[in-house]
Structure formats: structure tokens, C-alpha cells
Amino acid sequence: MQFFSLREANVARQAEWDTGGNIDLSYSGNELAGEAGELISATVDLINGGDDYEALREEIGDVIICCDLIGLRVGRPLITRWPVKPRRGHADARIVTDQLVDLAIEVGNVSNTIKKQERERFGMVGARGSLDDMMHNLNEIICLVHWIGESFGVDAGECVAHKFNLTSAKYGLQTKMAP
């Protein structure tokens, strides 16, 4: 998947969805944390013998969409291609669990940078977050999500367009992504 198509779709849908311009960086960070939590939950369910691959697909799509929305809010692009590890064919619980821990760490790092950015916006004293570091964290999240999907034979790029279109249909929005 190339992210310029996701960015174009996010720009178009945000204009349609957030007509009042109310969504800010804090909201986007909370959205990412919530979606990452849902992805972790869906993945743990599969590791424990569940079979809801649709939940995994939808949450993979949501997390990547949220990463791009944060990049959009700060005017920074995401990576254009993700590195591909060989498809394992089945999930190795230890490897996937390590990836879930890494995902939680990276989401926490993004949240911390957003907190610092907001503190600066409010004119408060304290450390300032680096947008370069945050973009690196977002790119790490995307790679981890891709690898988690690969562990279960799921293509993250396909998940993005599928979930983007499901959300648009659910809320009656016209913007869609090509599959």
C-alpha cells in the first residue's frame, strides 16, 4: 500500500466529516490509543484460539488510518512503503506478543509527544515534543501493525481500504478508497 492514497482519502473525508473543524491533535491521539487497544484485544483473542479475523482486519485498518490522521494534523507525511518480513503462515504467540508490547510502547510515545505539543499550544512551561520523533513512532506503529497482520495471513493494505469504506458507509459519508 502507498500512503498517498490514504492521505488523499483522509483529507477528503475529514472535510466531509468534521465540517466544523473540531477534531484536534488530542482527539486524534485518543482515537489512536483506543483503536490500538481494540487491535491488541482482537489479536490476543486470536492468540487464545478465537477465530474473529474480521475484527483483526478492521482494527488493523483503524490503527493505520489513525496514524495517517495524526500525520495529517501536523502536516507530515508517513512512510510511503513498509518493510516486509517473510510471511510466517501462522502466528507465533511469543513473537506476536512481543509486537503487541512494542505497539503499546510506540502508542504511548505518540501520546506523550501529543501531550507535550498540547502543553506548548497552551503556553505552559515544560519539555516540547519532537514531531520528527512522533512521526518515527507512527511509522513504527504501522510496521508493527503490518507484521501482526502478516502473522495471521492478513494484508494490512487491504484492511485500510476495507475499513475506511466500512466507516464511510456506516456514517453516510461519500468518500471511499479504491480497494
VMD Tcl script that builds the backbone (N, CA, C; Angstrom):
set m [mol new atoms 537]
animate dup $m
set s [atomselect $m all]
$s set {name element resname resid chain x y z} {
  {N N MET 1 A 0.833 -1.181 0.000}
  {CA C MET 1 A 0.000 0.000 0.000}
  {C C MET 1 A 0.874 1.239 0.000}
  {N N GLN 2 A 0.472 2.233 -0.747}
  {CA C GLN 2 A 1.154 3.510 -0.717}
  {C C GLN 2 A 0.263 4.515 -0.014}
  {N N PHE 3 A 0.870 5.270 0.898}
  {CA C PHE 3 A 0.075 6.101 1.788}
  {C C PHE 3 A -0.452 7.372 1.161}
  {N N PHE 4 A 0.029 7.753 -0.018}
  {CA C PHE 4 A -0.546 8.977 -0.578}
  {C C PHE 4 A -2.022 8.777 -0.880}
  {N N SER 5 A -2.463 7.592 -1.235}
  {CA C SER 5 A -3.886 7.378 -1.493}
  {C C SER 5 A -4.692 7.450 -0.193}
  {N N LEU 6 A -4.145 6.968 0.908}
  {CA C LEU 6 A -4.813 7.088 2.191}
  {C C LEU 6 A -4.875 8.553 2.609}
  {N N ARG 7 A -3.802 9.278 2.442}
  {CA C ARG 7 A -3.792 10.693 2.828}
  {C C ARG 7 A -4.838 11.469 2.034}
  {N N GLU 8 A -4.892 11.233 0.745}
  {CA C GLU 8 A -5.896 11.924 -0.077}
  {C C GLU 8 A -7.309 11.595 0.397}
  {N N ALA 9 A -7.542 10.339 0.714}
  {CA C ALA 9 A -8.863 9.931 1.182}
  {C C ALA 9 A -9.168 10.549 2.553}
  {N N ASN 10 A -8.180 10.569 3.443}
  {CA C ASN 10 A -8.389 11.173 4.757}
  {C C ASN 10 A -8.674 12.669 4.647}
  {N N VAL 11 A -7.951 13.368 3.788}
  {CA C VAL 11 A -8.201 14.805 3.598}
  {C C VAL 11 A -9.637 15.020 3.128}
  {N N ALA 12 A -10.051 14.248 2.132}
  {CA C ALA 12 A -11.403 14.410 1.580}
  {C C ALA 12 A -12.470 14.071 2.620}
  {N N ARG 13 A -12.266 12.976 3.349}
  {CA C ARG 13 A -13.291 12.576 4.307}
  {C C ARG 13 A -13.339 13.506 5.511}
  {N N GLN 14 A -12.202 14.022 5.955}
  {CA C GLN 14 A -12.215 14.956 7.078}
  {C C GLN 14 A -12.988 16.222 6.724}
  {N N ALA 15 A -12.861 16.673 5.486}
  {CA C ALA 15 A -13.622 17.853 5.049}
  {C C ALA 15 A -15.119 17.574 5.083}
  {N N GLU 16 A -15.476 16.339 4.806}
  {CA C GLU 16 A -16.879 15.924 4.791}
  {C C GLU 16 A -17.394 15.637 6.209}
  {N N TRP 17 A -16.567 15.048 7.041}
  {CA C TRP 17 A -16.966 14.556 8.347}
  {C C TRP 17 A -16.885 15.648 9.420}
  {N N ASP 18 A -15.759 16.330 9.474}
  {CA C ASP 18 A -15.513 17.329 10.520}
  {C C ASP 18 A -15.727 18.725 9.945}
  {N N THR 19 A -16.957 19.010 9.577}
  {CA C THR 19 A -17.258 20.273 8.892}
  {C C THR 19 A -17.013 21.488 9.778}
  {N N GLY 20 A -17.021 21.312 11.090}
  {CA C GLY 20 A -16.765 22.424 11.997}
  {C C GLY 20 A -15.296 22.579 12.369}
  {N N GLY 21 A -14.444 21.683 11.895}
  {CA C GLY 21 A -13.023 21.743 12.232}
  {C C GLY 21 A -12.751 21.538 13.713}
  {N N ASN 22 A -13.541 20.683 14.344}
  {CA C ASN 22 A -13.430 20.476 15.786}
  {C C ASN 22 A -12.391 19.442 16.192}
  {N N ILE 23 A -12.046 18.527 15.310}
  {CA C ILE 23 A -11.108 17.459 15.672}
  {C C ILE 23 A -9.706 18.041 15.746}
  {N N ASP 24 A -9.052 17.846 16.901}
  {CA C ASP 24 A -7.704 18.369 17.082}
  {C C ASP 24 A -6.726 17.222 17.331}
  {N N LEU 25 A -5.485 17.589 17.599}
  {CA C LEU 25 A -4.439 16.590 17.794}
  {C C LEU 25 A -4.725 15.708 19.006}
  {N N SER 26 A -5.244 16.283 20.085}
  {CA C SER 26 A -5.558 15.480 21.275}
  {C C SER 26 A -6.605 14.418 20.965}
  {N N TYR 27 A -7.650 14.811 20.264}
  {CA C TYR 27 A -8.680 13.851 19.870}
  {C C TYR 27 A -8.056 12.731 19.039}
  {N N SER 28 A -7.222 13.107 18.076}
  {CA C SER 28 A -6.600 12.111 17.199}
  {C C SER 28 A -5.716 11.153 17.977}
  {N N GLY 29 A -5.003 11.665 18.988}
  {CA C GLY 29 A -4.179 10.794 19.818}
  {C C GLY 29 A -5.014 9.826 20.644}
  {N N ASN 30 A -6.125 10.318 21.203}
  {CA C ASN 30 A -7.030 9.434 21.944}
  {C C ASN 30 A -7.636 8.384 21.025}
  {N N GLU 31 A -7.969 8.796 19.814}
  {CA C GLU 31 A -8.527 7.860 18.843}
  {C C GLU 31 A -7.524 6.745 18.542}
  {N N LEU 32 A -6.250 7.108 18.320}
  {CA C LEU 32 A -5.226 6.098 18.062}
  {C C LEU 32 A -5.084 5.147 19.247}
  {N N ALA 33 A -5.048 5.679 20.458}
  {CA C ALA 33 A -4.896 4.822 21.639}
  {C C ALA 33 A -6.066 3.842 21.758}
  {N N GLY 34 A -7.275 4.325 21.509}
  {CA C GLY 34 A -8.447 3.448 21.580}
  {C C GLY 34 A -8.412 2.360 20.527}
  {N N GLU 35 A -8.070 2.733 19.314}
  {CA C GLU 35 A -8.018 1.737 18.236}
  {C C GLU 35 A -6.888 0.736 18.458}
  {N N ALA 36 A -5.755 1.194 18.972}
  {CA C ALA 36 A -4.659 0.270 19.272}
  {C C ALA 36 A -5.076 -0.718 20.356}
  {N N GLY 37 A -5.810 -0.234 21.351}
  {CA C GLY 37 A -6.323 -1.137 22.379}
  {C C GLY 37 A -7.244 -2.191 21.802}
  {N N GLU 38 A -8.112 -1.782 20.876}
  {CA C GLU 38 A -9.005 -2.747 20.226}
  {C C GLU 38 A -8.222 -3.745 19.366}
  {N N LEU 39 A -7.152 -3.283 18.709}
  {CA C LEU 39 A -6.315 -4.200 17.930}
  {C C LEU 39 A -5.615 -5.199 18.847}
  {N N ILE 40 A -5.090 -4.719 19.945}
  {CA C ILE 40 A -4.437 -5.625 20.895}
  {C C ILE 40 A -5.429 -6.666 21.391}
  {N N SER 41 A -6.633 -6.245 21.729}
  {CA C SER 41 A -7.659 -7.174 22.209}
  {C C SER 41 A -8.014 -8.209 21.143}
  {N N ALA 42 A -8.218 -7.766 19.901}
  {CA C ALA 42 A -8.567 -8.693 18.813}
  {C C ALA 42 A -7.436 -9.689 18.568}
  {N N THR 43 A -6.201 -9.213 18.664}
  {CA C THR 43 A -5.046 -10.090 18.439}
  {C C THR 43 A -4.907 -11.113 19.560}
  {N N VAL 44 A -5.066 -10.680 20.791}
  {CA C VAL 44 A -4.984 -11.598 21.929}
  {C C VAL 44 A -6.078 -12.659 21.818}
  {N N ASP 45 A -7.269 -12.255 21.394}
  {CA C ASP 45 A -8.342 -13.239 21.199}
  {C C ASP 45 A -7.926 -14.310 20.196}
  {N N LEU 46 A -7.275 -13.918 19.109}
  {CA C LEU 46 A -6.821 -14.902 18.116}
  {C C LEU 46 A -5.720 -15.789 18.685}
  {N N ILE 47 A -4.789 -15.190 19.408}
  {CA C ILE 47 A -3.718 -15.983 20.030}
  {C C ILE 47 A -4.311 -17.032 20.963}
  {N N ASN 48 A -5.406 -16.674 21.630}
  {CA C ASN 48 A -6.041 -17.580 22.595}
  {C C ASN 48 A -7.050 -18.521 21.960}
  {N N GLY 49 A -7.027 -18.641 20.636}
  {CA C GLY 49 A -7.865 -19.628 19.969}
  {C C GLY 49 A -9.116 -19.096 19.312}
  {N N GLY 50 A -9.345 -17.804 19.382}
  {CA C GLY 50 A -10.516 -17.229 18.731}
  {C C GLY 50 A -10.391 -17.299 17.213}
  {N N ASP 51 A -11.466 -16.932 16.529}
  {CA C ASP 51 A -11.441 -17.009 15.066}
  {C C ASP 51 A -12.031 -15.767 14.387}
  {N N ASP 52 A -12.081 -14.641 15.099}
  {CA C ASP 52 A -12.673 -13.423 14.544}
  {C C ASP 52 A -11.620 -12.621 13.784}
  {N N TYR 53 A -11.304 -13.110 12.584}
  {CA C TYR 53 A -10.315 -12.434 11.754}
  {C C TYR 53 A -10.844 -11.112 11.212}
  {N N GLU 54 A -12.158 -10.972 11.116}
  {CA C GLU 54 A -12.727 -9.703 10.649}
  {C C GLU 54 A -12.424 -8.590 11.654}
  {N N ALA 55 A -12.503 -8.880 12.944}
  {CA C ALA 55 A -12.161 -7.873 13.958}
  {C C ALA 55 A -10.703 -7.457 13.809}
  {N N LEU 56 A -9.808 -8.420 13.588}
  {CA C LEU 56 A -8.398 -8.105 13.378}
  {C C LEU 56 A -8.232 -7.204 12.168}
  {N N ARG 57 A -8.879 -7.549 11.063}
  {CA C ARG 57 A -8.765 -6.750 9.837}
  {C C ARG 57 A -9.245 -5.318 10.062}
  {N N GLU 58 A -10.386 -5.182 10.710}
  {CA C GLU 58 A -10.939 -3.840 10.926}
  {C C GLU 58 A -10.040 -3.008 11.836}
  {N N GLU 59 A -9.509 -3.594 12.877}
  {CA C GLU 59 A -8.668 -2.836 13.810}
  {C C GLU 59 A -7.319 -2.499 13.188}
  {N N ILE 60 A -6.768 -3.374 12.370}
  {CA C ILE 60 A -5.545 -3.039 11.637}
  {C C ILE 60 A -5.796 -1.802 10.781}
  {N N GLY 61 A -6.904 -1.814 10.052}
  {CA C GLY 61 A -7.245 -0.664 9.220}
  {C C GLY 61 A -7.407 0.598 10.051}
  {N N ASP 62 A -8.124 0.499 11.156}
  {CA C ASP 62 A -8.349 1.668 12.013}
  {C C ASP 62 A -7.044 2.272 12.529}
  {N N VAL 63 A -6.129 1.433 12.988}
  {CA C VAL 63 A -4.878 1.952 13.551}
  {C C VAL 63 A -4.080 2.694 12.490}
  {N N ILE 64 A -3.978 2.123 11.302}
  {CA C ILE 64 A -3.205 2.780 10.239}
  {C C ILE 64 A -3.877 4.081 9.806}
  {N N ILE 65 A -5.192 4.069 9.689}
  {CA C ILE 65 A -5.917 5.297 9.345}
  {C C ILE 65 A -5.651 6.370 10.399}
  {N N CYS 66 A -5.702 6.002 11.673}
  {CA C CYS 66 A -5.458 6.961 12.758}
  {C C CYS 66 A -4.038 7.521 12.702}
  {N N CYS 67 A -3.061 6.682 12.396}
  {CA C CYS 67 A -1.675 7.166 12.269}
  {C C CYS 67 A -1.591 8.242 11.185}
  {N N ASP 68 A -2.238 7.989 10.068}
  {CA C ASP 68 A -2.198 8.978 8.995}
  {C C ASP 68 A -2.933 10.255 9.385}
  {N N LEU 69 A -4.037 10.136 10.119}
  {CA C LEU 69 A -4.764 11.333 10.556}
  {C C LEU 69 A -3.915 12.203 11.476}
  {N N ILE 70 A -3.101 11.592 12.312}
  {CA C ILE 70 A -2.191 12.370 13.155}
  {C C ILE 70 A -1.154 13.058 12.286}
  {N N GLY 71 A -0.580 12.330 11.335}
  {CA C GLY 71 A 0.361 12.955 10.406}
  {C C GLY 71 A -0.274 14.117 9.664}
  {N N LEU 72 A -1.515 13.938 9.252}
  {CA C LEU 72 A -2.259 14.996 8.570}
  {C C LEU 72 A -2.400 16.223 9.473}
  {N N ARG 73 A -2.731 16.018 10.740}
  {CA C ARG 73 A -2.927 17.139 11.671}
  {C C ARG 73 A -1.661 17.968 11.863}
  {N N VAL 74 A -0.496 17.314 11.789}
  {CA C VAL 74 A 0.763 18.045 11.998}
  {C C VAL 74 A 1.476 18.351 10.681}
  {N N GLY 75 A 0.827 18.033 9.560}
  {CA C GLY 75 A 1.383 18.367 8.255}
  {C C GLY 75 A 2.618 17.578 7.869}
  {N N ARG 76 A 2.676 16.332 8.294}
  {CA C ARG 76 A 3.841 15.481 7.996}
  {C C ARG 76 A 3.386 14.208 7.293}
  {N N PRO 77 A 4.161 13.762 6.312}
  {CA C PRO 77 A 3.815 12.508 5.634}
  {C C PRO 77 A 4.294 11.295 6.431}
  {N N LEU 78 A 3.623 10.184 6.213}
  {CA C LEU 78 A 4.087 8.909 6.751}
  {C C LEU 78 A 5.014 8.267 5.731}
  {N N ILE 79 A 5.561 7.113 6.080}
  {CA C ILE 79 A 6.386 6.388 5.122}
  {C C ILE 79 A 5.541 6.023 3.908}
  {N N THR 80 A 6.172 5.829 2.770}
  {CA C THR 80 A 5.402 5.501 1.573}
  {C C THR 80 A 5.286 4.002 1.367}
  {N N ARG 81 A 6.176 3.236 1.918}
  {CA C ARG 81 A 6.103 1.772 1.839}
  {C C ARG 81 A 6.617 1.219 3.161}
  {N N TRP 82 A 6.054 0.096 3.561}
  {CA C TRP 82 A 6.538 -0.520 4.790}
  {C C TRP 82 A 7.448 -1.691 4.456}
  {N N PRO 83 A 8.378 -1.984 5.352}
  {CA C PRO 83 A 9.247 -3.140 5.132}
  {C C PRO 83 A 8.443 -4.424 5.267}
  {N N VAL 84 A 8.781 -5.386 4.490}
  {CA C VAL 84 A 8.029 -6.636 4.507}
  {C C VAL 84 A 8.915 -7.746 5.045}
  {N N LYS 85 A 8.453 -8.368 6.109}
  {CA C LYS 85 A 9.099 -9.572 6.628}
  {C C LYS 85 A 8.446 -10.762 5.941}
  {N N PRO 86 A 9.141 -11.862 5.831}
  {CA C PRO 86 A 8.537 -13.035 5.206}
  {C C PRO 86 A 7.258 -13.461 5.912}
  {N N ARG 87 A 6.282 -13.867 5.138}
  {CA C ARG 87 A 5.021 -14.350 5.706}
  {C C ARG 87 A 5.300 -15.647 6.455}
  {N N ARG 88 A 4.860 -15.693 7.690}
  {CA C ARG 88 A 5.126 -16.872 8.514}
  {C C ARG 88 A 4.090 -17.966 8.318}
  {N N GLY 89 A 2.911 -17.620 7.851}
  {CA C GLY 89 A 1.891 -18.624 7.620}
  {C C GLY 89 A 1.067 -18.952 8.851}
  {N N HIS 90 A 1.601 -18.751 10.021}
  {CA C HIS 90 A 0.844 -18.935 11.257}
  {C C HIS 90 A 1.429 -18.004 12.315}
  {N N ALA 91 A 0.621 -17.686 13.281}
  {CA C ALA 91 A 1.049 -16.754 14.315}
  {C C ALA 91 A 1.885 -17.463 15.371}
  {N N ASP 92 A 3.072 -16.972 15.602}
  {CA C ASP 92 A 3.903 -17.431 16.708}
  {C C ASP 92 A 3.546 -16.539 17.887}
  {N N ALA 93 A 2.910 -17.102 18.898}
  {CA C ALA 93 A 2.358 -16.321 20.004}
  {C C ALA 93 A 3.413 -15.448 20.687}
  {N N ARG 94 A 4.630 -15.974 20.850}
  {CA C ARG 94 A 5.670 -15.179 21.521}
  {C C ARG 94 A 6.056 -13.964 20.689}
  {N N ILE 95 A 6.226 -14.161 19.389}
  {CA C ILE 95 A 6.615 -13.045 18.520}
  {C C ILE 95 A 5.498 -12.010 18.472}
  {N N VAL 96 A 4.265 -12.468 18.283}
  {CA C VAL 96 A 3.138 -11.538 18.209}
  {C C VAL 96 A 2.961 -10.801 19.531}
  {N N THR 97 A 3.122 -11.494 20.643}
  {CA C THR 97 A 3.013 -10.830 21.945}
  {C C THR 97 A 4.075 -9.751 22.088}
  {N N ASP 98 A 5.291 -10.035 21.675}
  {CA C ASP 98 A 6.344 -9.011 21.708}
  {C C ASP 98 A 5.972 -7.818 20.830}
  {N N GLN 99 A 5.375 -8.089 19.672}
  {CA C GLN 99 A 4.959 -6.995 18.793}
  {C C GLN 99 A 3.842 -6.174 19.415}
  {N N LEU 100 A 2.942 -6.815 20.140}
  {CA C LEU 100 A 1.870 -6.090 20.825}
  {C C LEU 100 A 2.434 -5.183 21.921}
  {N N VAL 101 A 3.426 -5.675 22.654}
  {CA C VAL 101 A 4.068 -4.848 23.674}
  {C C VAL 101 A 4.747 -3.653 23.010}
  {N N ASP 102 A 5.466 -3.912 21.922}
  {CA C ASP 102 A 6.115 -2.816 21.197}
  {C C ASP 102 A 5.083 -1.818 20.671}
  {N N LEU 103 A 3.949 -2.311 20.190}
  {CA C LEU 103 A 2.882 -1.436 19.715}
  {C C LEU 103 A 2.396 -0.526 20.850}
  {N N ALA 104 A 2.161 -1.091 22.012}
  {CA C ALA 104 A 1.703 -0.296 23.152}
  {C C ALA 104 A 2.743 0.770 23.531}
  {N N ILE 105 A 4.013 0.417 23.483}
  {CA C ILE 105 A 5.078 1.377 23.794}
  {C C ILE 105 A 5.068 2.524 22.794}
  {N N GLU 106 A 4.984 2.199 21.503}
  {CA C GLU 106 A 5.001 3.242 20.470}
  {C C GLU 106 A 3.779 4.149 20.569}
  {N N VAL 107 A 2.608 3.576 20.846}
  {CA C VAL 107 A 1.404 4.403 21.018}
  {C C VAL 107 A 1.571 5.317 22.228}
  {N N GLY 108 A 2.149 4.799 23.303}
  {CA C GLY 108 A 2.435 5.630 24.470}
  {C C GLY 108 A 3.388 6.766 24.138}
  {N N ASN 109 A 4.393 6.492 23.328}
  {CA C ASN 109 A 5.335 7.541 22.916}
  {C C ASN 109 A 4.634 8.620 22.100}
  {N N VAL 110 A 3.731 8.216 21.204}
  {CA C VAL 110 A 2.968 9.193 20.423}
  {C C VAL 110 A 2.109 10.037 21.360}
  {N N SER 111 A 1.439 9.394 22.307}
  {CA C SER 111 A 0.599 10.131 23.261}
  {C C SER 111 A 1.425 11.131 24.068}
  {N N ASN 112 A 2.619 10.739 24.463}
  {CA C ASN 112 A 3.479 11.631 25.228}
  {C C ASN 112 A 3.881 12.853 24.401}
  {N N THR 113 A 4.200 12.642 23.138}
  {CA C THR 113 A 4.554 13.773 22.274}
  {C C THR 113 A 3.356 14.684 22.063}
  {N N ILE 114 A 2.177 14.104 21.865}
  {CA C ILE 114 A 0.976 14.922 21.699}
  {C C ILE 114 A 0.730 15.750 22.964}
  {N N LYS 115 A 0.909 15.155 24.120}
  {CA C LYS 115 A 0.752 15.893 25.386}
  {C C LYS 115 A 1.687 17.095 25.409}
  {N N LYS 116 A 2.929 16.886 25.014}
  {CA C LYS 116 A 3.905 17.976 25.022}
  {C C LYS 116 A 3.562 19.036 23.981}
  {N N GLN 117 A 3.071 18.610 22.824}
  {CA C GLN 117 A 2.650 19.573 21.803}
  {C C GLN 117 A 1.486 20.415 22.308}
  {N N GLU 118 A 0.558 19.778 22.988}
  {CA C GLU 118 A -0.588 20.492 23.529}
  {C C GLU 118 A -0.152 21.455 24.640}
  {N N ARG 119 A 0.783 21.033 25.457}
  {CA C ARG 119 A 1.303 21.911 26.508}
  {C C ARG 119 A 1.901 23.171 25.880}
  {N N GLU 120 A 2.621 23.000 24.798}
  {CA C GLU 120 A 3.195 24.154 24.095}
  {C C GLU 120 A 2.084 25.041 23.536}
  {N N ARG 121 A 1.065 24.426 22.962}
  {CA C ARG 121 A -0.058 25.182 22.399}
  {C C ARG 121 A -0.766 25.990 23.479}
  {N N PHE 122 A -0.836 25.441 24.684}
  {CA C PHE 122 A -1.483 26.127 25.797}
  {C C PHE 122 A -0.589 27.195 26.431}
  {N N GLY 123 A 0.682 27.259 26.007}
  {CA C GLY 123 A 1.601 28.249 26.567}
  {C C GLY 123 A 2.163 27.864 27.913}
  {N N MET 124 A 2.160 26.593 28.225}
  {CA C MET 124 A 2.652 26.110 29.516}
  {C C MET 124 A 4.146 25.808 29.422}
  {N N VAL 125 A 4.829 25.862 30.556}
  {CA C VAL 125 A 6.241 25.511 30.593}
  {C C VAL 125 A 6.378 23.994 30.593}
  {N N GLY 126 A 7.521 23.534 30.135}
  {CA C GLY 126 A 7.799 22.106 30.125}
  {C C GLY 126 A 8.450 21.688 28.824}
  {N N ALA 127 A 8.875 20.446 28.781}
  {CA C ALA 127 A 9.551 19.915 27.601}
  {C C ALA 127 A 8.623 19.958 26.389}
  {N N ARG 128 A 9.219 20.137 25.247}
  {CA C ARG 128 A 8.480 20.159 23.986}
  {C C ARG 128 A 8.697 18.838 23.259}
  {N N GLY 129 A 7.659 18.313 22.680}
  {CA C GLY 129 A 7.757 17.055 21.955}
  {C C GLY 129 A 8.271 17.278 20.545}
  {N N SER 130 A 9.048 16.356 20.074}
  {CA C SER 130 A 9.598 16.421 18.725}
  {C C SER 130 A 8.640 15.769 17.731}
  {N N LEU 131 A 8.211 16.543 16.733}
  {CA C LEU 131 A 7.347 15.971 15.698}
  {C C LEU 131 A 8.096 14.918 14.880}
  {N N ASP 132 A 9.394 15.102 14.690}
  {CA C ASP 132 A 10.177 14.094 13.980}
  {C C ASP 132 A 10.142 12.768 14.732}
  {N N ASP 133 A 10.313 12.831 16.058}
  {CA C ASP 133 A 10.252 11.609 16.861}
  {C C ASP 133 A 8.859 10.985 16.783}
  {N N MET 134 A 7.829 11.824 16.852}
  {CA C MET 134 A 6.470 11.298 16.786}
  {C C MET 134 A 6.201 10.613 15.456}
  {N N MET 135 A 6.686 11.203 14.370}
  {CA C MET 135 A 6.482 10.579 13.060}
  {C C MET 135 A 7.219 9.244 12.994}
  {N N HIS 136 A 8.393 9.187 13.593}
  {CA C HIS 136 A 9.114 7.913 13.662}
  {C C HIS 136 A 8.277 6.884 14.436}
  {N N ASN 137 A 7.687 7.299 15.555}
  {CA C ASN 137 A 6.837 6.391 16.334}
  {C C ASN 137 A 5.632 5.928 15.524}
  {N N LEU 138 A 5.002 6.841 14.793}
  {CA C LEU 138 A 3.855 6.464 13.957}
  {C C LEU 138 A 4.265 5.459 12.888}
  {N N ASN 139 A 5.414 5.675 12.290}
  {CA C ASN 139 A 5.892 4.727 11.279}
  {C C ASN 139 A 6.197 3.370 11.900}
  {N N GLU 140 A 6.740 3.364 13.107}
  {CA C GLU 140 A 6.973 2.100 13.811}
  {C C GLU 140 A 5.652 1.380 14.078}
  {N N ILE 141 A 4.626 2.131 14.465}
  {CA C ILE 141 A 3.312 1.541 14.696}
  {C C ILE 141 A 2.810 0.871 13.428}
  {N N ILE 142 A 2.948 1.549 12.314}
  {CA C ILE 142 A 2.475 0.991 11.045}
  {C C ILE 142 A 3.218 -0.295 10.713}
  {N N CYS 143 A 4.525 -0.296 10.904}
  {CA C CYS 143 A 5.299 -1.523 10.643}
  {C C CYS 143 A 4.854 -2.654 11.561}
  {N N LEU 144 A 4.675 -2.365 12.828}
  {CA C LEU 144 A 4.243 -3.396 13.778}
  {C C LEU 144 A 2.873 -3.946 13.413}
  {N N VAL 145 A 1.953 -3.057 13.071}
  {CA C VAL 145 A 0.605 -3.499 12.691}
  {C C VAL 145 A 0.665 -4.368 11.440}
  {N N HIS 146 A 1.490 -3.967 10.493}
  {CA C HIS 146 A 1.671 -4.766 9.275}
  {C C HIS 146 A 2.185 -6.163 9.633}
  {N N TRP 147 A 3.200 -6.230 10.490}
  {CA C TRP 147 A 3.774 -7.522 10.855}
  {C C TRP 147 A 2.803 -8.369 11.656}
  {N N ILE 148 A 2.006 -7.750 12.502}
  {CA C ILE 148 A 0.984 -8.500 13.239}
  {C C ILE 148 A -0.002 -9.113 12.244}
  {N N GLY 149 A -0.443 -8.320 11.283}
  {CA C GLY 149 A -1.337 -8.837 10.245}
  {C C GLY 149 A -0.710 -9.990 9.488}
  {N N GLU 150 A 0.543 -9.810 9.089}
  {CA C GLU 150 A 1.245 -10.866 8.351}
  {C C GLU 150 A 1.292 -12.170 9.143}
  {N N SER 151 A 1.421 -12.070 10.456}
  {CA C SER 151 A 1.464 -13.271 11.300}
  {C C SER 151 A 0.186 -14.093 11.197}
  {N N PHE 152 A -0.909 -13.431 10.861}
  {CA C PHE 152 A -2.202 -14.111 10.735}
  {C C PHE 152 A -2.660 -14.211 9.283}
  {N N GLY 153 A -1.734 -13.948 8.345}
  {CA C GLY 153 A -2.073 -14.042 6.925}
  {C C GLY 153 A -2.989 -12.935 6.437}
  {N N VAL 154 A -2.940 -11.781 7.092}
  {CA C VAL 154 A -3.811 -10.658 6.754}
  {C C VAL 154 A -2.975 -9.543 6.136}
  {N N ASP 155 A -3.422 -9.011 5.001}
  {CA C ASP 155 A -2.729 -7.920 4.320}
  {C C ASP 155 A -3.228 -6.583 4.870}
  {N N ALA 156 A -2.342 -5.858 5.525}
  {CA C ALA 156 A -2.734 -4.598 6.169}
  {C C ALA 156 A -3.220 -3.564 5.159}
  {N N GLY 157 A -2.622 -3.522 3.978}
  {CA C GLY 157 A -3.064 -2.563 2.970}
  {C C GLY 157 A -4.508 -2.771 2.560}
  {N N GLU 158 A -4.894 -4.017 2.395}
  {CA C GLU 158 A -6.290 -4.314 2.073}
  {C C GLU 158 A -7.212 -3.939 3.229}
  {N N CYS 159 A -6.718 -4.103 4.448}
  {CA C CYS 159 A -7.522 -3.768 5.626}
  {C C CYS 159 A -7.855 -2.289 5.670}
  {N N VAL 160 A -6.913 -1.444 5.246}
  {CA C VAL 160 A -7.114 0.003 5.325}
  {C C VAL 160 A -8.278 0.430 4.447}
  {N N ALA 161 A -8.250 0.049 3.178}
  {CA C ALA 161 A -9.331 0.456 2.264}
  {C C ALA 161 A -10.667 -0.139 2.711}
  {N N HIS 162 A -10.651 -1.403 3.134}
  {CA C HIS 162 A -11.880 -2.061 3.578}
  {C C HIS 162 A -12.498 -1.314 4.762}
  {N N LYS 163 A -11.683 -1.038 5.789}
  {CA C LYS 163 A -12.209 -0.385 6.985}
  {C C LYS 163 A -12.584 1.071 6.702}
  {N N PHE 164 A -11.798 1.748 5.888}
  {CA C PHE 164 A -12.121 3.131 5.529}
  {C C PHE 164 A -13.509 3.178 4.902}
  {N N ASN 165 A -13.767 2.263 3.978}
  {CA C ASN 165 A -15.053 2.250 3.282}
  {C C ASN 165 A -16.198 1.814 4.186}
  {N N LEU 166 A -15.941 0.874 5.102}
  {CA C LEU 166 A -16.972 0.488 6.078}
  {C C LEU 166 A -17.388 1.674 6.944}
  {N N THR 167 A -16.401 2.429 7.397}
  {CA C THR 167 A -16.691 3.590 8.248}
  {C C THR 167 A -17.461 4.654 7.469}
  {N N SER 168 A -17.045 4.917 6.241}
  {CA C SER 168 A -17.772 5.897 5.422}
  {C C SER 168 A -19.223 5.470 5.230}
  {N N ALA 169 A -19.439 4.195 4.932}
  {CA C ALA 169 A -20.802 3.696 4.723}
  {C C ALA 169 A -21.609 3.784 6.024}
  {N N LYS 170 A -20.995 3.432 7.143}
  {CA C LYS 170 A -21.677 3.438 8.433}
  {C C LYS 170 A -22.210 4.826 8.784}
  {N N TYR 171 A -21.445 5.867 8.447}
  {CA C TYR 171 A -21.831 7.225 8.818}
  {C C TYR 171 A -22.402 8.033 7.652}
  {N N GLY 172 A -22.672 7.363 6.540}
  {CA C GLY 172 A -23.285 8.038 5.401}
  {C C GLY 172 A -22.379 9.040 4.717}
  {N N LEU 173 A -21.065 8.808 4.750}
  {CA C LEU 173 A -20.110 9.699 4.112}
  {C C LEU 173 A -19.811 9.207 2.696}
  {N N GLN 174 A -19.540 10.114 1.815}
  {CA C GLN 174 A -19.361 9.758 0.404}
  {C C GLN 174 A -17.942 9.320 0.051}
  {N N THR 175 A -16.947 9.745 0.797}
  {CA C THR 175 A -15.551 9.462 0.466}
  {C C THR 175 A -15.252 7.981 0.645}
  {N N LYS 176 A -14.710 7.384 -0.389}
  {CA C LYS 176 A -14.330 5.965 -0.373}
  {C C LYS 176 A -12.906 5.823 -0.907}
  {N N MET 177 A -12.260 4.735 -0.559}
  {CA C MET 177 A -10.946 4.393 -1.103}
  {C C MET 177 A -11.106 3.256 -2.095}
  {N N ALA 178 A -10.298 3.288 -3.126}
  {CA C ALA 178 A -10.277 2.163 -4.057}
  {C C ALA 178 A -9.658 0.967 -3.343}
  {N N PRO 179 A -10.243 -0.212 -3.523}
  {CA C PRO 179 A -9.678 -1.404 -2.861}
  {C C PRO 179 A -8.301 -1.745 -3.410}
}
mol reanalyze $m
mol bondsrecalc $m
mol representation Tube
mol addrep $m
